[in-house]
Amino acid sequence: MPSNSNKKDTKRGGFYWKETVPYVSVTEILKIKDKPALRYYFMDQMYLTMVKTPTLTRDEAYAEAFRHSEKAKVRGTTIHSILEAWKNVAELESVAEEFKEYAEALYRWMKEYKVKIIEREKTFFSEKYKYANTVDLIAEINNVSRVVDLKTGKLIYGEAHIQTSANLYSVQESGINIDKTGILLLTENPKTKKVTFTFSEGEDRFKSFLSLKQVWEEENYEMLRKIGYYESQKKV
C-alpha cells in the first residue's frame, strides 16, 4: 500500500494533518471559485418558500432556504457513507427509506458498468503541492481503471472536473498507475422521486486547480504563515 495514503486522515479547519504538517483540502481550495448555480439554487428555495407561505418574514424565508441547503449536504454525505460501507446489494435493506432510491441507482451503475472497487473513501496526499483530499472511489469500470467522484444534484459542473483532476494527481503521486477519471451523478426527479445516474468521462483540469490553489494561497497568506504551511513546503 502506498505510504502517503491513509483511510480518512485527521481533517480540521480545511486541512488534512500529518502530525503538525498541514495539507490544504481540495474542497477548501475550490471554495474560492464562484458558484453561481448555488446562488440560483438558494434564491429558488427562497422564492418557493415565499410562494408556499407568503406570510413568512425575510429571516424565516432565509432559514427555510438554508434548511433545504443543509438537507442537500446531508444527502450527499449519506450517499458517500453508503458507498463506503457497500459490500453487496443485499445491504440495501438497511438503507433509510429516503435514501434508498439513491442507493439503488448507485448499485445499478455498479452492475451496468461492471464496477470492480479498488479503493473507496480514502485520503491521498500530494507532497509536491501540499494538498490532500478523500477520494470517493478508485475502480475498474468496464475494464478501465479510474479515479471517480460521486455527486448528487442536477448537473455536473466544471469544478467537478477540477476536483477529480486534483484527486488523480495525488493518487498518481502515491504510486498508483491510473490516468483516467470519471464523475458519477445521481439525480432525483422531483415529481416521481426516482433517481437516475449519469456517468461522465473526466476532463484534465489540473492546471486550473493549480491556478485556483495559487489564488487561494494569496488570499489566505497570513493564516497559512501562522500555521506553518510555508515552512512545511520548504522541507520538501
Disulfide bonds with the S-S distance in Angstrom:
none
